[in-house]
Amino acid sequence: MFFVIIAFVQSVSAQIEGFRFGLHIDPNVAWFRANVDGIETSSKMGFGYGLMIDYFFADRYAVSTGMNHMFVGGSYKYETDSTERKVNMQYLEFPALLKFRTNEMGNNLTFFGQMGLTPGIKVSSKEDKVKSKDYNPINLSLSLGGGAEYAIDESISLFAALFLIMDLRGVVKNVPNDGKISQSKIGLRLGVLF
């Protein structure tokens, strides 16, 4: 199935000028952070995968979007409550990024950076494997990243990038003292572009 998808995406991208399509996997580490005292937080390993679309409106500049399915989590605990909340969450993310890359630097290698916003829709939230409604259904994050792309031939490239996604709204509902608990993640994105 994976190779069928690759063949389909490659044939489509070859017919649409200015567009490049890609598939990627995203091992990551996610963590909660609080903006008020009295809340302990910790991190958790996560994973994601997705489809990306780059539209190059100039030789080295593109608008990048797509869809990511992210599995993230972490834990937090209020000082007034001894219960540690171990959270697993799933999001569908729809990035809106500006991408810029260098000229080719010999041996088919280019470098790129990107930044923008990533809205997300919560698919699932569980505390200790039990569904919970204590988490906001929509989030908005600032996304930063950069990496390298290696061209195998004229139409296929492999890429690796580091990314940082920082939640701007807060994911936990009803935090004491009008506080906010946000979730961020940092990870490695590995993929192929057509």
N, C-alpha and C positions, 0 to 999 in steps of 0.2 A: 504493500500500500504506500509506503514511504517513497519508493522509487517511482510509482505511478504519479504521485503528487509532484515530485521533482520534475518529471517529464512534462506534465501539464503546465506547471508554472513556467518552465523554461520556454515552452512553445508560445505561451501567451506573451511573456516579456519580450520575446524576439519580434513580435508583431506591433508592439506599442512603443513608439519612440519616446525617449526621455524617462521611461519608467524602469525601475529595477525591483524585482520581488525577491524576498528572502525567507528562509526558515531558520529558527534559532532555538537553543536551549539556554536556560539561565540558572545555574546553581548560584545560590545567594545566602546571605545571612541577614535576617530581619530582627529588629529590636523596637521595643516601645521606649518612649521618652516622655517625661512629664515636665510641665512648666511650673509646678508648685511643689513645695516640700511635703514630705510625709508619704511619698509613693516610691516603692522600690520596683525596679524594672530589670528585665534580663532579655537575652537574645535567643534566637533559635535558627537552625539551618533550614533553608527553604529551597524551593525549586520552581521553575517556570518554563514555559515554552511559548512559541508564538510565530506569527506571520508578520513580516514587515514589507512596506512599500515605500520606496524612495522615488520622488519625482524631481529630476534635475532640471531646474529652470535656468541654470547657467552651467558652465563647464565644471565648476568645482563646488556648486552650492545646490542643496536639495531641500525639499520639504519631506520629512519622514513621518510615516504613520503606520498603522497596522492594528493588530490585536494580540494581547498577551494574556495567557492564563497563568496566574501566579498563586503558588501555595506558600503562605508565609505564617508566621506566628511569633510567639514570645510569651512572657509571663509578667505579671505585675501584682503588687500587693500593697494595700493601704496599711499604714501604721496602726490605724484604729481597728483593723480587722486582720486576724492572723491567717486568713485564707489566702493562699496563693492561687491566682487565676492563671491556669495554663491554657493558652489560647491557640487555636488553629483556624486560619482564615483562608478563603479563596476569593480572588478578585479577577474580573475581566477588565483589562486596562486598554485604553485607546489613546496612545501617545500622539502628541502634536509637537513635532520637534523641527528645529532648523539644523541642518547638517552641513558641515563644510569640510573639505578634504584638501590635501596637498596634491601637487603634481606628482606623477609617478617618479619614484626615486631609484630607478634601476631595479632589475630583477623582479619587475611586475609588482612592486610594493608601494602602497600609498598609506598615509595616516589620515585619520579623521577625528573630528570632535562634533558633539551635538548637545543641544540644550533646548528646553521647552517645558511644556506642561503635560501631565499625564492624568487625565480623569480616570477613575475606576468605579466599577459597580461591584458591590459585594455579592458573591454567589453563595457563600456559606460562612458561618462563624460558630465555633464550638468551644466550650470550656470543658476540659476533661472529657472530651468525646460526647458531650451533651450539647445540643443546639442552644444557642443563646441569642436573645434579641437586644443585648446591651451594646451593640455596635452599629455605627452609622452605615446606612446602605450605600452612600455615595462618598467618595473621597476625591481630593485633588492634590496632586503632588508636583513638586519641582523636580525635573529630571536633568542630570548632567552625565556625560559619558565621553569616552574617547577610546580609540583603538587603532588597529592596523588591518589592512585588507590586502590579500595576495591573490593576484589573477592567475588562474590555472590556464585559461585560454581567453578568447575574446568575449565569451558570454558567461563564464562561471568564475566566481571568486569565493575564497574562504575568508572569514573574518573572525577576529577576537577583539573584545572590548571590555573595559571596566565600566560599570555604571553605578550611579548613586541616585536613589529616588527618595525624596524627603516629603512626607505628608505635611500639608499646609493647614488642614481643617481640624484634625483630631478624629480618631476612630472610635473612642469610647464615649458612650452617652453618660450623662449625669455624674461627672467627676466632681468630688467635693471641693468646696472653696472656689467655685467657678473656674476650676482648673481645666487643663487640656492634656490628654494622653494621645500622642501622635505615634505613628509607626513609620520607620524608615528602613531601607534595605540597601545593601551594597552587594554587588555580585559580578560574575564573569559571564559575558554573553558570547556564545560560540555559534557560528552559523555559516550558511552558504547563501550567496547572492547570485541571481540569474539575470 
